[in-house]
Amino acid sequence: MAMVSGAVPASEEDSMRLSMVRSYGNSARAVERRYRFFMHIAVLMLALMTVVNPAWAEATKPIKLVVLGDSLSAGLGLPAQDAFPARLQKALQAKGIAVDMTNAGVSGDTSSGGRDRLDWSVPDGTEGVIVELGANDALRGIDPGLTRAALTDIVGRLKARKIAVLLCGMQAPPNLGADYGARFNSIYPDLAKQFDVPLYPFFLDGVAADAKLNQADGIHPTAEGVDIIVDNMLPTVEAFLRTIGEQRR
């Protein structure tokens, strides 16, 4: 059918075909081949974008996340950019997941200390909290009952505020004895079950007791150690953020 000069195409597809006619001539077969080629490329690019950026991560604003922890989160002995929250944020960004990350790690903090500063460490508008506390409790031999009570209060108060929680487990040093270890180590799976929150069983998994991955004190990870923690935790954190993202929709 002849096209009237100056007529407005009825659709974007008509517009694309009109542009191709002008560029490549009036051969219907040639235009159609080129049209199908460009449409194929467009579909392929859309598919690739979907793989790189998960649908749940395509929110209009980054997910607001706080890491509530001790020196293991604060990054004691490391530059700020090598602390766990910063390295985790970078790893998530590489996957196309935007996170507004706050490092609320305080060196030397026990679970009770984290509870005492909870309200100002986790401001309104926070959507998720990674709780990394308890290592100092075990190092000081604090009664596991007190640690359990503090962590219970932290998770319960965050849940009451409708803030998602990812709980990081800790393990007691073996020199404290089997009884202490059993009482302490059971805190984290028990709370995860009680409050129905995800649990990463041991924050220092793959790093603890490895001299090459820890600083001279044998306790705090090196930058390489932090990267291993991030790599190990990443699937758990992604699943956690996916849940938050889906709740936004």
C-alpha positions in Angstrom: 0.0 0.0 0.0 1.4 3.4 -0.9 2.3 5.7 2.0 1.1 9.3 2.0 4.0 11.7 2.4 4.1 13.3 5.8 1.6 10.7 7.3 2.2 9.8 11.0 2.9 6.1 11.5 0.2 4.2 13.5 2.6 2.5 15.8 6.2 2.3 16.8 6.6 -0.8 14.6 5.3 1.1 11.6 7.8 3.9 12.4 10.6 1.4 12.5 9.6 0.0 9.1 9.3 3.4 7.7 12.8 4.3 8.9 14.2 1.2 7.3 12.4 1.9 4.0 14.0 5.3 3.9 17.4 3.8 4.8 17.5 0.7 2.7 15.0 1.2 -0.1 11.5 0.0 -0.8 12.1 -3.8 -1.1 9.5 -5.3 1.2 11.6 -8.5 1.7 14.7 -6.6 2.5 12.9 -4.3 5.0 11.2 -7.2 6.7 14.5 -9.1 7.0 16.1 -6.1 8.6 13.1 -5.4 10.8 13.2 -9.0 12.2 17.0 -8.8 12.7 16.6 -5.6 14.8 13.7 -7.0 16.8 15.8 -10.1 17.5 18.6 -8.0 18.8 16.2 -6.0 21.0 14.7 -9.1 22.6 18.2 -10.5 23.2 19.3 -7.3 24.9 16.2 -7.3 27.1 16.9 -10.9 28.1 20.5 -10.0 29.0 19.4 -7.1 31.1 17.0 -9.3 33.0 19.8 -11.8 33.9 22.2 -9.0 35.0 19.6 -7.1 37.1 17.1 -9.4 38.8 13.5 -8.1 38.6 13.3 -7.7 42.4 16.4 -5.5 42.4 14.9 -3.0 39.9 13.4 -0.9 42.7 13.3 2.8 42.3 15.7 3.2 45.2 18.4 1.1 46.9 17.5 -1.2 49.8 18.5 0.4 53.1 20.6 -2.1 55.0 22.4 -1.8 58.3 25.1 -4.1 59.6 24.8 -4.1 63.3 27.9 -5.7 64.7 31.2 -5.5 66.5 34.8 -5.1 65.4 34.3 -7.8 62.8 31.9 -5.5 61.0 33.6 -2.3 62.0 36.8 -3.5 60.2 39.2 -3.1 63.0 42.8 -2.8 61.6 41.6 -2.3 58.0 40.9 0.7 55.8 37.2 1.6 55.7 36.8 0.4 52.2 38.0 -3.1 53.2 35.5 -3.5 56.1 32.8 -6.2 55.7 29.9 -3.9 54.9 31.8 -2.0 52.3 33.1 -5.1 50.6 29.6 -6.7 50.7 28.1 -3.6 49.1 30.7 -3.7 46.3 29.9 -7.4 45.7 26.2 -6.7 45.5 26.7 -3.7 43.2 28.7 -6.0 40.8 25.6 -8.1 40.6 23.4 -5.1 39.8 21.8 -5.0 43.3 21.7 -1.5 44.8 22.1 -1.2 48.5 22.3 1.8 50.8 24.7 0.2 53.3 25.4 1.5 56.8 28.2 0.1 58.9 27.0 0.1 62.5 29.8 -2.0 63.8 31.4 -0.9 67.1 34.6 -2.5 68.1 34.4 -4.2 71.5 30.6 -4.4 71.5 28.8 -7.3 73.1 25.3 -8.3 72.3 24.1 -6.3 75.2 26.0 -3.2 73.9 24.3 -3.7 70.5 20.9 -3.9 72.2 21.6 -0.7 74.1 22.3 1.3 71.0 19.8 -0.4 68.7 17.4 2.5 68.3 20.0 5.0 67.1 22.1 2.5 65.2 19.1 1.4 63.1 17.2 4.6 62.0 13.7 4.7 60.7 13.5 3.8 57.1 15.9 0.8 57.5 14.6 -2.2 55.5 17.0 -4.9 56.6 19.6 -5.5 59.3 22.4 -8.0 59.3 23.0 -8.8 63.0 26.6 -9.8 63.7 27.1 -9.9 67.4 28.2 -12.3 70.1 31.9 -12.9 69.3 33.0 -10.6 72.2 30.5 -12.3 74.5 32.2 -15.6 73.9 35.7 -14.2 74.1 34.9 -12.8 77.6 33.0 -15.9 78.7 29.8 -14.0 79.3 26.9 -16.2 80.5 25.2 -17.5 77.3 21.9 -16.8 79.0 22.7 -13.0 78.9 23.8 -13.2 75.3 20.6 -15.1 74.4 18.4 -12.5 76.1 20.2 -9.6 74.4 20.0 -11.1 70.9 16.3 -12.1 71.5 15.5 -8.5 72.4 17.4 -7.2 69.3 15.6 -9.5 66.9 12.3 -9.1 68.5 12.4 -5.3 68.5 13.5 -5.2 64.8 10.7 -7.5 63.8 8.2 -5.3 65.7 9.5 -2.4 63.6 8.8 -4.5 60.4 12.5 -4.6 59.7 13.9 -7.8 58.1 16.7 -9.5 60.0 19.5 -11.8 58.8 21.2 -13.4 61.8 24.9 -14.3 61.7 25.9 -17.1 64.0 29.0 -17.2 66.1 30.8 -20.1 67.8 32.4 -20.3 71.2 36.1 -20.9 71.5 36.7 -24.6 72.4 38.8 -23.6 75.4 35.6 -22.5 77.2 34.5 -26.1 77.5 31.8 -28.3 75.9 29.0 -27.1 78.2 29.6 -23.5 77.5 30.0 -24.2 73.8 26.7 -26.1 73.6 24.8 -23.3 75.4 26.3 -20.5 73.3 26.3 -22.1 69.9 22.6 -23.1 70.2 21.5 -19.5 70.6 21.6 -18.6 66.9 19.7 -21.5 65.4 17.2 -21.3 68.2 16.5 -17.6 67.6 16.3 -18.1 63.8 13.6 -20.7 64.3 11.8 -18.7 67.0 11.5 -15.5 64.9 11.5 -17.2 61.5 14.5 -15.2 60.2 17.3 -16.4 57.9 20.5 -17.6 59.6 24.1 -17.6 58.3 25.4 -20.3 60.6 29.0 -19.0 61.3 30.1 -15.6 60.3 33.8 -16.5 60.2 33.4 -19.7 58.3 36.4 -20.5 56.1 38.5 -17.8 57.9 38.6 -18.5 61.6 41.9 -20.1 62.9 43.6 -19.6 59.5 46.7 -17.5 60.1 47.0 -16.4 56.5 43.5 -14.9 56.6 43.7 -13.1 59.9 45.7 -10.2 61.3 48.5 -10.6 63.8 46.0 -10.9 66.7 44.6 -14.1 65.1 41.1 -12.8 65.6 40.3 -10.1 63.0 40.3 -11.0 59.3 42.6 -9.5 56.8 41.2 -7.8 53.7 41.5 -11.2 51.9 39.7 -12.9 54.8 36.9 -10.3 54.6 36.5 -11.1 50.9 36.2 -14.8 51.7 33.5 -14.0 54.2 31.6 -11.9 51.6 31.9 -14.6 49.0 30.6 -17.3 51.3 27.7 -15.1 52.6 26.7 -13.7 49.3 24.1 -16.3 48.3 22.4 -15.9 51.7 22.5 -12.1 51.5 21.0 -12.2 48.0 18.2 -14.4 49.1 17.6 -12.1 52.1 17.5 -9.0 49.9 15.3 -10.7 47.4 12.7 -11.2 50.1 12.9 -7.5 51.0 12.6 -6.5 47.3 9.6 -8.7 46.7 7.8 -7.3 49.8 8.2 -3.8 48.2 6.2 -4.8 45.1 
